[in-house]
Amino acid sequence: MADTDKDNIVAGNRPPLATGSRTFGSLEDFISNLHKRGAALTDFRGAKVPTIYVDPRRYDEIMKKIYIKKVAVDTLLNIFHDGRHVFVDIQMKFLNTDMQENFLLYANDMIEFFELLSETGLISLAPDPSSVSTSSVSNSSNVFMIQLPRKEQAEKALQIIRKNANKQAGLHEDSWDKRL
């Protein structure tokens, strides 16, 4: 996907952090870098919230680094599309720490996730519920909520996703053009 096919949407008060942007050269690169732990809509106090699942150990590391700190998270949505496939690389930079997380999602299959992101202005991180660990870290009630300071940026991202996601597209080898 060419640079002209990439839209950066900043969901925060700061400009994009160029050092954190990732690039992908082919559809195979996108597929091999998809976030493996998954994302879903989770129930949080009666409301659905877009949630990205992370390894329970990594979740614990993040929580230990930000424990008892006032935390701000710059969230950048890098949108890559070719008029058929839409990928969103969600970059979270935890300000005043050395932490940055990236989560590449295939937006064609997650329209409702991005609809709720634009409606609520919230995204959360949680330990992967499929983890078999019995520690408190893997408790699915552990959720770290992030409020996007500029919800309208998520709304703009949703418009780009809706415009470019082909509902018929999929990530099966017979359904994509390797020339992307």
OpenMM code with the backbone's topology and positions (N, CA, C; nanometers):
from openmm import Vec3, app, unit

residues = "MET ALA ASP THR ASP LYS ASP ASN ILE VAL ALA GLY ASN ARG PRO PRO LEU ALA THR GLY SER ARG THR PHE GLY SER LEU GLU ASP PHE ILE SER ASN LEU HIS LYS ARG GLY ALA ALA LEU THR ASP PHE ARG GLY ALA LYS VAL PRO THR ILE TYR VAL ASP PRO ARG ARG TYR ASP GLU ILE MET LYS LYS ILE TYR ILE LYS LYS VAL ALA VAL ASP THR LEU LEU ASN ILE PHE HIS ASP GLY ARG HIS VAL PHE VAL ASP ILE GLN MET LYS PHE LEU ASN THR ASP MET GLN GLU ASN PHE LEU LEU TYR ALA ASN ASP MET ILE GLU PHE PHE GLU LEU LEU SER GLU THR GLY LEU ILE SER LEU ALA PRO ASP PRO SER SER VAL SER THR SER SER VAL SER ASN SER SER ASN VAL PHE MET ILE GLN LEU PRO ARG LYS GLU GLN ALA GLU LYS ALA LEU GLN ILE ILE ARG LYS ASN ALA ASN LYS GLN ALA GLY LEU HIS GLU ASP SER TRP ASP LYS ARG LEU".split()
positions = [
    Vec3(0.0842, -0.1160, 0.0000),
    Vec3(0.0000, 0.0000, 0.0000),
    Vec3(0.0895, 0.1234, 0.0000),
    Vec3(0.0643, 0.2113, -0.0887),
    Vec3(0.1476, 0.3300, -0.1030),
    Vec3(0.1219, 0.4288, 0.0096),
    Vec3(0.2209, 0.5177, 0.0322),
    Vec3(0.2039, 0.6189, 0.1360),
    Vec3(0.0801, 0.7033, 0.1125),
    Vec3(0.0440, 0.7231, -0.0133),
    Vec3(-0.0759, 0.8031, -0.0412),
    Vec3(-0.2023, 0.7314, 0.0023),
    Vec3(-0.1944, 0.6026, 0.0266),
    Vec3(-0.3099, 0.5259, 0.0712),
    Vec3(-0.3181, 0.5172, 0.2225),
    Vec3(-0.2282, 0.5852, 0.2919),
    Vec3(-0.2253, 0.5781, 0.4372),
    Vec3(-0.2791, 0.7077, 0.4943),
    Vec3(-0.3737, 0.6978, 0.5848),
    Vec3(-0.4296, 0.8145, 0.6513),
    Vec3(-0.3933, 0.8062, 0.7987),
    Vec3(-0.3319, 0.9117, 0.8509),
    Vec3(-0.3024, 0.9179, 0.9937),
    Vec3(-0.4121, 0.9969, 1.0617),
    Vec3(-0.4713, 0.9368, 1.1609),
    Vec3(-0.5723, 1.0047, 1.2387),
    Vec3(-0.5207, 1.0093, 1.3818),
    Vec3(-0.5042, 1.1263, 1.4345),
    Vec3(-0.4554, 1.1403, 1.5706),
    Vec3(-0.5743, 1.1567, 1.6631),
    Vec3(-0.5824, 1.0721, 1.7636),
    Vec3(-0.6888, 1.0819, 1.8624),
    Vec3(-0.6274, 1.1371, 1.9902),
    Vec3(-0.5856, 1.2593, 1.9863),
    Vec3(-0.5212, 1.3228, 2.1012),
    Vec3(-0.4897, 1.4667, 2.0677),
    Vec3(-0.4179, 1.5313, 2.1554),
    Vec3(-0.3862, 1.6720, 2.1355),
    Vec3(-0.2519, 1.6947, 2.0688),
    Vec3(-0.1743, 1.5923, 2.0468),
    Vec3(-0.0399, 1.6068, 1.9940),
    Vec3(-0.0340, 1.5591, 1.8492),
    Vec3(0.0641, 1.6076, 1.7717),
    Vec3(0.0811, 1.5591, 1.6350),
    Vec3(0.1291, 1.4146, 1.6357),
    Vec3(0.1187, 1.3440, 1.5225),
    Vec3(0.1644, 1.2060, 1.5177),
    Vec3(0.3104, 1.1946, 1.5580),
    Vec3(0.3436, 1.0864, 1.6258),
    Vec3(0.4811, 1.0601, 1.6638),
    Vec3(0.5457, 0.9800, 1.5516),
    Vec3(0.6259, 1.0451, 1.4704),
    Vec3(0.6826, 0.9817, 1.3526),
    Vec3(0.7692, 0.8616, 1.3889),
    Vec3(0.8331, 0.8657, 1.5032),
    Vec3(0.9212, 0.7560, 1.5415),
    Vec3(0.8444, 0.6276, 1.5702),
    Vec3(0.7161, 0.6371, 1.5978),
    Vec3(0.6394, 0.5191, 1.6317),
    Vec3(0.5611, 0.4609, 1.5162),
    Vec3(0.5565, 0.5296, 1.4041),
    Vec3(0.4793, 0.4804, 1.2909),
    Vec3(0.5496, 0.3610, 1.2286),
    Vec3(0.4709, 0.2619, 1.1945),
    Vec3(0.5267, 0.1436, 1.1298),
    Vec3(0.4873, 0.1454, 0.9831),
    Vec3(0.5659, 0.0800, 0.9012),
    Vec3(0.5338, 0.0678, 0.7593),
    Vec3(0.5299, -0.0795, 0.7229),
    Vec3(0.4505, -0.1087, 0.6222),
    Vec3(0.4329, -0.2449, 0.5751),
    Vec3(0.4456, -0.2430, 0.4243),
    Vec3(0.5170, -0.3391, 0.3665),
    Vec3(0.5434, -0.3380, 0.2232),
    Vec3(0.4482, -0.4192, 0.1386),
    Vec3(0.3759, -0.5121, 0.1991),
    Vec3(0.2881, -0.5991, 0.1213),
    Vec3(0.1746, -0.6486, 0.2098),
    Vec3(0.0748, -0.7063, 0.1468),
    Vec3(-0.0356, -0.7634, 0.2227),
    Vec3(0.0149, -0.8723, 0.3173),
    Vec3(0.1148, -0.9472, 0.2729),
    Vec3(0.1735, -1.0500, 0.3593),
    Vec3(0.2318, -0.9874, 0.4861),
    Vec3(0.2955, -0.8683, 0.4717),
    Vec3(0.3492, -0.7984, 0.5893),
    Vec3(0.2367, -0.7626, 0.6862),
    Vec3(0.1260, -0.7132, 0.6322),
    Vec3(0.0127, -0.6793, 0.7182),
    Vec3(-0.0363, -0.8029, 0.7918),
    Vec3(-0.0580, -0.9092, 0.7177),
    Vec3(-0.1118, -1.0314, 0.7772),
    Vec3(-0.0182, -1.0869, 0.8839),
    Vec3(0.1107, -1.0865, 0.8572),
    Vec3(0.2055, -1.1428, 0.9544),
    Vec3(0.2203, -1.0545, 1.0787),
    Vec3(0.1804, -0.9284, 1.0706),
    Vec3(0.1910, -0.8376, 1.1852),
    Vec3(0.0588, -0.8122, 1.2557),
    Vec3(-0.0480, -0.8826, 1.2157),
    Vec3(-0.1765, -0.8651, 1.2841),
    Vec3(-0.1630, -0.8976, 1.4322),
    Vec3(-0.2355, -0.8241, 1.5146),
    Vec3(-0.2343, -0.8473, 1.6589),
    Vec3(-0.2899, -0.9865, 1.6873),
    Vec3(-0.2116, -1.0682, 1.7526),
    Vec3(-0.2453, -1.2097, 1.7728),
    Vec3(-0.3420, -1.2354, 1.8885),
    Vec3(-0.3441, -1.1487, 1.9877),
    Vec3(-0.4278, -1.1724, 2.1061),
    Vec3(-0.5740, -1.1356, 2.0850),
    Vec3(-0.6012, -1.0581, 1.9818),
    Vec3(-0.7396, -1.0263, 1.9496),
    Vec3(-0.7929, -0.8992, 2.0135),
    Vec3(-0.9109, -0.8654, 1.9699),
    Vec3(-0.9825, -0.7479, 2.0192),
    Vec3(-1.1301, -0.7812, 2.0140),
    Vec3(-1.2058, -0.7184, 2.1002),
    Vec3(-1.3492, -0.7479, 2.1064),
    Vec3(-1.4214, -0.6328, 2.1744),
    Vec3(-1.5516, -0.6454, 2.1794),
    Vec3(-1.6339, -0.5530, 2.2561),
    Vec3(-1.6612, -0.6214, 2.3890),
    Vec3(-1.6254, -0.5547, 2.4972),
    Vec3(-1.6466, -0.6139, 2.6282),
    Vec3(-1.7475, -0.5314, 2.7059),
    Vec3(-1.8156, -0.5973, 2.7971),
    Vec3(-1.9134, -0.5310, 2.8803),
    Vec3(-1.8417, -0.4684, 2.9992),
    Vec3(-1.8555, -0.3396, 3.0137),
    Vec3(-1.7968, -0.2692, 3.1271),
    Vec3(-1.9064, -0.1861, 3.1908),
    Vec3(-1.9548, -0.2310, 3.3046),
    Vec3(-2.0621, -0.1619, 3.3777),
    Vec3(-2.1842, -0.1357, 3.2904),
    Vec3(-2.2211, -0.2363, 3.2134),
    Vec3(-2.3411, -0.2278, 3.1321),
    Vec3(-2.3249, -0.1646, 2.9951),
    Vec3(-2.2044, -0.1222, 2.9616),
    Vec3(-2.1801, -0.0615, 2.8299),
    Vec3(-2.0742, -0.1412, 2.7552),
    Vec3(-2.0891, -0.1482, 2.6244),
    Vec3(-1.9884, -0.2156, 2.5422),
    Vec3(-1.8730, -0.1200, 2.5164),
    Vec3(-1.7514, -0.1712, 2.5358),
    Vec3(-1.6306, -0.0914, 2.5165),
    Vec3(-1.5358, -0.1678, 2.4260),
    Vec3(-1.4784, -0.1011, 2.3239),
    Vec3(-1.3772, -0.1669, 2.2404),
    Vec3(-1.2561, -0.2018, 2.3272),
    Vec3(-1.2149, -0.3272, 2.3221),
    Vec3(-1.1066, -0.3757, 2.4069),
    Vec3(-1.0036, -0.4502, 2.3240),
    Vec3(-0.8788, -0.4214, 2.3510),
    Vec3(-0.7675, -0.4941, 2.2891),
    Vec3(-0.7093, -0.5842, 2.3960),
    Vec3(-0.6987, -0.7125, 2.3635),
    Vec3(-0.6432, -0.8087, 2.4578),
    Vec3(-0.4921, -0.8154, 2.4420),
    Vec3(-0.4249, -0.8210, 2.5562),
    Vec3(-0.2791, -0.8320, 2.5570),
    Vec3(-0.2383, -0.9517, 2.6412),
    Vec3(-0.1155, -0.9944, 2.6209),
    Vec3(-0.0608, -1.1026, 2.7010),
    Vec3(-0.0722, -1.0646, 2.8489),
    Vec3(-0.1190, -1.1552, 2.9350),
    Vec3(-0.1360, -1.1202, 3.0765),
    Vec3(-0.0086, -1.0676, 3.1424),
    Vec3(0.1068, -1.1236, 3.1056),
    Vec3(0.2322, -1.0737, 3.1637),
    Vec3(0.2603, -0.9311, 3.1193),
    Vec3(0.2349, -0.9011, 2.9911),
    Vec3(0.2571, -0.7652, 2.9413),
    Vec3(0.1592, -0.6684, 3.0065),
    Vec3(0.0355, -0.7102, 3.0240),
    Vec3(-0.0638, -0.6274, 3.0926),
    Vec3(-0.0145, -0.5933, 3.2332),
    Vec3(0.0372, -0.6931, 3.3032),
    Vec3(0.0897, -0.6729, 3.4381),
    Vec3(0.2071, -0.5746, 3.4366),
    Vec3(0.2968, -0.5861, 3.3381),
    Vec3(0.4101, -0.4932, 3.3263),
    Vec3(0.3612, -0.3496, 3.3070),
    Vec3(0.2627, -0.3323, 3.2206),
    Vec3(0.2078, -0.1987, 3.1958),
    Vec3(0.1479, -0.1421, 3.3244),
    Vec3(0.0683, -0.2222, 3.3930),
    Vec3(0.0032, -0.1754, 3.5158),
    Vec3(0.1066, -0.1398, 3.6229),
    Vec3(0.2134, -0.2175, 3.6349),
    Vec3(0.3171, -0.1870, 3.7343),
    Vec3(0.3875, -0.0556, 3.7026),
    Vec3(0.4102, -0.0271, 3.5738),
    Vec3(0.4802, 0.0965, 3.5371),
    Vec3(0.3949, 0.2212, 3.5579),
    Vec3(0.2642, 0.2072, 3.5500),
    Vec3(0.1789, 0.3257, 3.5621),
    Vec3(0.1068, 0.3332, 3.6964),
    Vec3(0.1279, 0.2336, 3.7817),
    Vec3(0.0597, 0.2282, 3.9113),
    Vec3(0.0855, 0.3559, 3.9903),
    Vec3(-0.0173, 0.4151, 4.0431),
    Vec3(-0.0163, 0.5367, 4.1243),
    Vec3(0.0453, 0.6551, 4.0485),
    Vec3(0.0315, 0.6576, 3.9187),
    Vec3(0.0782, 0.7713, 3.8394),
    Vec3(-0.0395, 0.8278, 3.7625),
    Vec3(-0.0332, 0.9561, 3.7387),
    Vec3(-0.1292, 1.0164, 3.6478),
    Vec3(-0.0788, 0.9838, 3.5074),
    Vec3(-0.1616, 0.9184, 3.4300),
    Vec3(-0.1176, 0.8693, 3.3003),
    Vec3(-0.1984, 0.9339, 3.1879),
    Vec3(-0.1260, 0.9781, 3.0872),
    Vec3(-0.1888, 1.0249, 2.9638),
    Vec3(-0.1395, 0.9333, 2.8531),
    Vec3(-0.2299, 0.8986, 2.7630),
    Vec3(-0.1947, 0.8074, 2.6542),
    Vec3(-0.2302, 0.8745, 2.5224),
    Vec3(-0.1270, 0.9027, 2.4424),
    Vec3(-0.1508, 0.9505, 2.3060),
    Vec3(-0.1871, 0.8290, 2.2227),
    Vec3(-0.2970, 0.8369, 2.1534),
    Vec3(-0.3418, 0.7254, 2.0713),
    Vec3(-0.3477, 0.7709, 1.9263),
    Vec3(-0.2751, 0.7004, 1.8429),
    Vec3(-0.2687, 0.7315, 1.7004),
    Vec3(-0.3281, 0.6143, 1.6238),
    Vec3(-0.4194, 0.6440, 1.5326),
    Vec3(-0.4775, 0.5407, 1.4476),
    Vec3(-0.4192, 0.5590, 1.3075),
    Vec3(-0.3266, 0.4719, 1.2699),
    Vec3(-0.2709, 0.4737, 1.1343),
    Vec3(-0.3578, 0.3823, 1.0499),
    Vec3(-0.4205, 0.4379, 0.9485),
    Vec3(-0.5120, 0.3613, 0.8652),
    Vec3(-0.4463, 0.3351, 0.7306),
    Vec3(-0.4412, 0.2083, 0.6940),
    Vec3(-0.3856, 0.1665, 0.5657),
    Vec3(-0.4983, 0.1025, 0.4866),
    Vec3(-0.5168, 0.1443, 0.3618),
    Vec3(-0.6248, 0.0863, 0.2827),
    Vec3(-0.5892, 0.0881, 0.1353),
    Vec3(-0.6559, 0.0008, 0.0617),
    Vec3(-0.6389, -0.0051, -0.0840),
    Vec3(-0.7744, -0.0036, -0.1548),
    Vec3(-0.8803, 0.0367, -0.0843),
    Vec3(-1.0144, 0.0367, -0.1413),
    Vec3(-1.0843, -0.0964, -0.1238),
    Vec3(-1.0166, -0.1927, -0.0666),
    Vec3(-1.0732, -0.3249, -0.0435),
    Vec3(-1.0438, -0.3721, 0.0989),
    Vec3(-0.9162, -0.3685, 0.1355),
    Vec3(-0.8723, -0.4092, 0.2688),
    Vec3(-0.8384, -0.2843, 0.3492),
    Vec3(-0.8786, -0.2839, 0.4767),
    Vec3(-0.8438, -0.1740, 0.5655),
    Vec3(-0.7801, -0.2326, 0.6914),
    Vec3(-0.6607, -0.1830, 0.7209),
    Vec3(-0.5890, -0.2207, 0.8419),
    Vec3(-0.5719, -0.0946, 0.9254),
    Vec3(-0.5859, -0.1089, 1.0571),
    Vec3(-0.5643, 0.0036, 1.1473),
    Vec3(-0.4558, -0.0363, 1.2461),
    Vec3(-0.3476, 0.0403, 1.2451),
    Vec3(-0.2387, 0.0198, 1.3399),
    Vec3(-0.2619, 0.1178, 1.4544),
    Vec3(-0.3059, 0.0662, 1.5679),
    Vec3(-0.3346, 0.1499, 1.6840),
    Vec3(-0.2066, 0.1620, 1.7652),
    Vec3(-0.1574, 0.2842, 1.7748),
    Vec3(-0.0351, 0.3116, 1.8491),
    Vec3(-0.0724, 0.3839, 1.9773),
    Vec3(-0.0268, 0.3301, 2.0898),
    Vec3(-0.0514, 0.3927, 2.2196),
    Vec3(0.0824, 0.4287, 2.2815),
    Vec3(0.1030, 0.5569, 2.3008),
    Vec3(0.2245, 0.6078, 2.3645),
    Vec3(0.1867, 0.6552, 2.5037),
    Vec3(0.2407, 0.5869, 2.6054),
    Vec3(0.2140, 0.6222, 2.7436),
    Vec3(0.3109, 0.7343, 2.7802),
    Vec3(0.2584, 0.8567, 2.7893),
    Vec3(0.3428, 0.9725, 2.8141),
    Vec3(0.4080, 0.9624, 2.9524),
    Vec3(0.5252, 1.0186, 2.9631),
    Vec3(0.6058, 1.0168, 3.0858),
    Vec3(0.6501, 0.8762, 3.1241),
    Vec3(0.6498, 0.7867, 3.0269),
    Vec3(0.7059, 0.6525, 3.0454),
    Vec3(0.7817, 0.6197, 2.9171),
    Vec3(0.8472, 0.5075, 2.9164),
    Vec3(0.9162, 0.4625, 2.7951),
    Vec3(0.8324, 0.3598, 2.7187),
    Vec3(0.7049, 0.3529, 2.7494),
    Vec3(0.6200, 0.2500, 2.6892),
    Vec3(0.5450, 0.2996, 2.5669),
    Vec3(0.5426, 0.2132, 2.4677),
    Vec3(0.4606, 0.2345, 2.3490),
    Vec3(0.4132, 0.0973, 2.3032),
    Vec3(0.2878, 0.0871, 2.2718),
    Vec3(0.2284, -0.0379, 2.2244),
    Vec3(0.1671, -0.0143, 2.0873),
    Vec3(0.1791, -0.1123, 1.9982),
    Vec3(0.1155, -0.1080, 1.8664),
    Vec3(0.0310, -0.2331, 1.8499),
    Vec3(-0.0893, -0.2138, 1.7942),
    Vec3(-0.1814, -0.3241, 1.7711),
    Vec3(-0.2379, -0.3089, 1.6304),
    Vec3(-0.2001, -0.3984, 1.5398),
    Vec3(-0.2498, -0.3951, 1.4022),
    Vec3(-0.3760, -0.4797, 1.3926),
    Vec3(-0.4865, -0.4157, 1.3500),
    Vec3(-0.6158, -0.4837, 1.3396),
    Vec3(-0.6665, -0.4789, 1.1961),
    Vec3(-0.7374, -0.5832, 1.1553),
    Vec3(-0.8010, -0.5888, 1.0238),
    Vec3(-0.9416, -0.5320, 1.0390),
    Vec3(-0.9607, -0.4080, 0.9944),
    Vec3(-1.0848, -0.3340, 1.0211),
    Vec3(-1.2051, -0.3873, 0.9443),
    Vec3(-1.1861, -0.4540, 0.8322),
    Vec3(-1.3003, -0.5050, 0.7553),
    Vec3(-1.3911, -0.5929, 0.8405),
    Vec3(-1.3311, -0.6683, 0.9317),
    Vec3(-1.4070, -0.7602, 1.0156),
    Vec3(-1.4467, -0.6992, 1.1502),
    Vec3(-1.4171, -0.5691, 1.1700),
    Vec3(-1.4359, -0.5100, 1.3020),
    Vec3(-1.5076, -0.3753, 1.2963),
    Vec3(-1.5999, -0.3596, 1.2053),
    Vec3(-1.6679, -0.2308, 1.1902),
    Vec3(-1.7341, -0.1882, 1.3218),
    Vec3(-1.8024, -0.2800, 1.3907),
    Vec3(-1.8707, -0.2450, 1.5156),
    Vec3(-1.7712, -0.1978, 1.6224),
    Vec3(-1.6522, -0.2563, 1.6258),
    Vec3(-1.5466, -0.2139, 1.7180),
    Vec3(-1.5157, -0.0655, 1.6967),
    Vec3(-1.4970, -0.0266, 1.5709),
    Vec3(-1.4625, 0.1120, 1.5401),
    Vec3(-1.5839, 0.2059, 1.5522),
    Vec3(-1.7047, 0.1536, 1.5308),
    Vec3(-1.8244, 0.2343, 1.5545),
    Vec3(-1.8331, 0.2728, 1.7020),
    Vec3(-1.8125, 0.1742, 1.7898),
    Vec3(-1.8203, 0.2032, 1.9332),
    Vec3(-1.7034, 0.2904, 1.9786),
    Vec3(-1.5875, 0.2735, 1.9182),
    Vec3(-1.4742, 0.3609, 1.9497),
    Vec3(-1.5097, 0.5061, 1.9192),
    Vec3(-1.5748, 0.5282, 1.8050),
    Vec3(-1.6113, 0.6652, 1.7676),
    Vec3(-1.7283, 0.7182, 1.8512),
    Vec3(-1.8182, 0.6307, 1.8939),
    Vec3(-1.9324, 0.6737, 1.9764),
    Vec3(-1.8913, 0.7057, 2.1196),
    Vec3(-1.8102, 0.6190, 2.1784),
    Vec3(-1.7762, 0.6328, 2.3198),
    Vec3(-1.6508, 0.7154, 2.3443),
    Vec3(-1.5595, 0.7142, 2.2482),
    Vec3(-1.4310, 0.7801, 2.2712),
    Vec3(-1.3462, 0.7038, 2.3714),
    Vec3(-1.3785, 0.5771, 2.3923),
    Vec3(-1.3060, 0.4932, 2.4879),
    Vec3(-1.2481, 0.3709, 2.4180),
    Vec3(-1.1321, 0.3289, 2.4654),
    Vec3(-1.0731, 0.2023, 2.4254),
    Vec3(-1.0080, 0.1452, 2.5503),
    Vec3(-1.0046, 0.0148, 2.5615),
    Vec3(-0.9452, -0.0439, 2.6814),
    Vec3(-0.8453, -0.1525, 2.6445),
    Vec3(-0.7578, -0.1776, 2.7402),
    Vec3(-0.6649, -0.2900, 2.7327),
    Vec3(-0.7044, -0.3861, 2.8436),
    Vec3(-0.6943, -0.5149, 2.8143),
    Vec3(-0.7275, -0.6158, 2.9144),
    Vec3(-0.6434, -0.7391, 2.8888),
    Vec3(-0.6189, -0.8180, 2.9937),
    Vec3(-0.5471, -0.9433, 2.9730),
    Vec3(-0.6296, -1.0364, 2.8844),
    Vec3(-0.5609, -1.1103, 2.8004),
    Vec3(-0.6265, -1.2050, 2.7112),
    Vec3(-0.7074, -1.3047, 2.7940),
    Vec3(-0.8401, -1.3088, 2.7749),
    Vec3(-0.9231, -1.3984, 2.8548),
    Vec3(-0.9006, -1.5469, 2.8239),
    Vec3(-0.8374, -1.5767, 2.7123),
    Vec3(-0.8131, -1.7169, 2.6788),
    Vec3(-0.6908, -1.7726, 2.7507),
    Vec3(-0.6215, -1.6869, 2.8239),
    Vec3(-0.5049, -1.7310, 2.9000),
    Vec3(-0.5512, -1.8276, 3.0083),
    Vec3(-0.4747, -1.9314, 3.0291),
    Vec3(-0.5127, -2.0322, 3.1286),
    Vec3(-0.4540, -2.0041, 3.2655),
    Vec3(-0.3815, -1.8948, 3.2785),
    Vec3(-0.3204, -1.8597, 3.4063),
    Vec3(-0.4283, -1.8368, 3.5113),
    Vec3(-0.3990, -1.8731, 3.6331),
    Vec3(-0.4947, -1.8523, 3.7414),
    Vec3(-0.4583, -1.7313, 3.8263),
    Vec3(-0.3558, -1.6580, 3.7854),
    Vec3(-0.3151, -1.5414, 3.8636),
    Vec3(-0.4184, -1.4300, 3.8509),
    Vec3(-0.4086, -1.3335, 3.9399),
    Vec3(-0.5030, -1.2221, 3.9365),
    Vec3(-0.4869, -1.1391, 3.8103),
    Vec3(-0.3695, -1.1482, 3.7470),
    Vec3(-0.3453, -1.0727, 3.6245),
    Vec3(-0.4391, -1.1181, 3.5134),
    Vec3(-0.4723, -1.2455, 3.5092),
    Vec3(-0.5556, -1.2960, 3.4007),
    Vec3(-0.7048, -1.2783, 3.4270),
    Vec3(-0.7394, -1.2162, 3.5390),
    Vec3(-0.8791, -1.1918, 3.5724),
    Vec3(-0.9396, -1.0998, 3.4660),
    Vec3(-1.0436, -1.1464, 3.3998),
    Vec3(-1.1016, -1.0695, 3.2893),
    Vec3(-1.1673, -0.9397, 3.3356),
    Vec3(-1.1828, -0.9200, 3.4656),
    Vec3(-1.2381, -0.7933, 3.5129),
    Vec3(-1.1316, -0.6844, 3.5180),
    Vec3(-1.0054, -0.7192, 3.4970),
    Vec3(-0.8983, -0.6190, 3.4897),
    Vec3(-0.9071, -0.5490, 3.3557),
    Vec3(-0.9369, -0.4214, 3.3598),
    Vec3(-0.9503, -0.3437, 3.2379),
    Vec3(-0.8849, -0.2083, 3.2603),
    Vec3(-0.7989, -0.1671, 3.1671),
    Vec3(-0.7388, -0.0348, 3.1715),
    Vec3(-0.8073, 0.0489, 3.0651),
    Vec3(-0.8828, 0.1495, 3.1099),
    Vec3(-0.9607, 0.2322, 3.0186),
    Vec3(-0.8797, 0.3538, 2.9739),
    Vec3(-0.8916, 0.3860, 2.8463),
    Vec3(-0.8256, 0.5023, 2.7890),
    Vec3(-0.9328, 0.5870, 2.7223),
    Vec3(-0.9432, 0.7113, 2.7651),
    Vec3(-1.0381, 0.8034, 2.7028),
    Vec3(-0.9635, 0.8856, 2.5989),
    Vec3(-1.0174, 0.8856, 2.4780),
    Vec3(-0.9582, 0.9647, 2.3714),
    Vec3(-0.9984, 1.1104, 2.3917),
    Vec3(-0.9023, 1.2015, 2.4015),
    Vec3(-0.9374, 1.3407, 2.4256),
    Vec3(-1.0138, 1.4056, 2.3103),
    Vec3(-0.9971, 1.3518, 2.1900),
    Vec3(-1.0659, 1.4099, 2.0740),
    Vec3(-1.1423, 1.2998, 2.0018),
    Vec3(-1.2621, 1.2755, 2.0467),
    Vec3(-1.3460, 1.1701, 1.9905),
    Vec3(-1.3710, 1.1894, 1.8409),
    Vec3(-1.3739, 1.3134, 1.7944),
    Vec3(-1.4016, 1.3389, 1.6528),
    Vec3(-1.2943, 1.2783, 1.5615),
    Vec3(-1.1744, 1.2568, 1.6137),
    Vec3(-1.0711, 1.1917, 1.5325),
    Vec3(-1.1074, 1.0446, 1.5088),
    Vec3(-1.1640, 0.9787, 1.6082),
    Vec3(-1.2103, 0.8407, 1.5906),
    Vec3(-1.3281, 0.8369, 1.4939),
    Vec3(-1.4112, 0.9401, 1.4950),
    Vec3(-1.5230, 0.9478, 1.4009),
    Vec3(-1.4717, 0.9608, 1.2577),
    Vec3(-1.3672, 1.0420, 1.2379),
    Vec3(-1.3070, 1.0555, 1.1047),
    Vec3(-1.2456, 0.9228, 1.0601),
    Vec3(-1.1843, 0.8526, 1.1538),
    Vec3(-1.1264, 0.7223, 1.1217),
    Vec3(-1.2356, 0.6257, 1.0768),
    Vec3(-1.3488, 0.6254, 1.1459),
    Vec3(-1.4600, 0.5376, 1.1092),
    Vec3(-1.5091, 0.5673, 0.9681),
    Vec3(-1.5177, 0.6940, 0.9313),
    Vec3(-1.5595, 0.7300, 0.7958),
    Vec3(-1.4646, 0.6713, 0.6913),
    Vec3(-1.3350, 0.6795, 0.7171),
    Vec3(-1.2353, 0.6241, 0.6243),
    Vec3(-1.2502, 0.4727, 0.6155),
    Vec3(-1.2705, 0.4086, 0.7292),
    Vec3(-1.2862, 0.2629, 0.7314),
    Vec3(-1.4106, 0.2217, 0.6536),
    Vec3(-1.5242, 0.2864, 0.6810),
    Vec3(-1.6487, 0.2523, 0.6116),
    Vec3(-1.6369, 0.2731, 0.4612),
    Vec3(-1.5717, 0.3801, 0.4213),
    Vec3(-1.5584, 0.4122, 0.2795),
    Vec3(-1.4716, 0.3104, 0.2050),
    Vec3(-1.3729, 0.2541, 0.2716),
    Vec3(-1.2739, 0.1714, 0.2031),
    Vec3(-1.2801, 0.0223, 0.2316),
    Vec3(-1.3532, -0.0190, 0.3323),
    Vec3(-1.3601, -0.1619, 0.3657),
    Vec3(-1.4579, -0.2320, 0.2731),
    Vec3(-1.4118, -0.3314, 0.2050),
    Vec3(-1.4962, -0.4132, 0.1194),
    Vec3(-1.5447, -0.5296, 0.2042),
    Vec3(-1.6736, -0.5343, 0.2274),
    Vec3(-1.7293, -0.6397, 0.3123),
    Vec3(-1.7086, -0.7793, 0.2534),
    Vec3(-1.6878, -0.7880, 0.1238),
    Vec3(-1.6650, -0.9170, 0.0594),
    Vec3(-1.5201, -0.9626, 0.0730),
    Vec3(-1.4313, -0.8679, 0.1045),
    Vec3(-1.2898, -0.9019, 0.1155),
    Vec3(-1.2665, -0.9851, 0.2401),
    Vec3(-1.1658, -1.0626, 0.2339),
    Vec3(-1.1246, -1.1429, 0.3475),
    Vec3(-0.9751, -1.1630, 0.3396),
    Vec3(-0.9210, -1.2288, 0.4372),
    Vec3(-0.7769, -1.2499, 0.4373),
    Vec3(-0.7387, -1.3904, 0.3931),
    Vec3(-0.8261, -1.4536, 0.3160),
    Vec3(-0.7934, -1.5844, 0.2617),
    Vec3(-0.7151, -1.5629, 0.1333),
    Vec3(-0.6126, -1.6427, 0.1114),
    Vec3(-0.5210, -1.6207, -0.0004),
    Vec3(-0.5905, -1.6095, -0.1352),
    Vec3(-0.7018, -1.6800, -0.1541),
    Vec3(-0.7698, -1.6744, -0.2823),
    Vec3(-0.8543, -1.5479, -0.2985),
    Vec3(-0.8655, -1.4644, -0.1940),
    Vec3(-0.9512, -1.3465, -0.2033),
    Vec3(-0.8752, -1.2149, -0.2065),
    Vec3(-0.7412, -1.2201, -0.2125),
    Vec3(-0.6684, -1.0941, -0.2168),
    Vec3(-0.5669, -1.0925, -0.3294),
    Vec3(-0.5415, -0.9723, -0.3736),
    Vec3(-0.4491, -0.9473, -0.4821),
    Vec3(-0.3103, -0.9251, -0.4214),
    Vec3(-0.2156, -1.0104, -0.4538),
    Vec3(-0.0816, -1.0028, -0.3956),
    Vec3(-0.0033, -0.8805, -0.4431),
    Vec3(-0.0555, -0.8047, -0.5401),
    Vec3(0.0158, -0.6891, -0.5930),
    Vec3(-0.0025, -0.5638, -0.5096),
    Vec3(-0.0777, -0.5694, -0.4002),
    Vec3(-0.1006, -0.4510, -0.3173),
    Vec3(0.0300, -0.3855, -0.2923),
] * unit.nanometer
topology = app.Topology()
chain = topology.addChain("A")
for resn in residues:
    res = topology.addResidue(resn, chain)
    for name in ("N", "CA", "C"):
        topology.addAtom(name, app.Element.getBySymbol(name[0]), res)
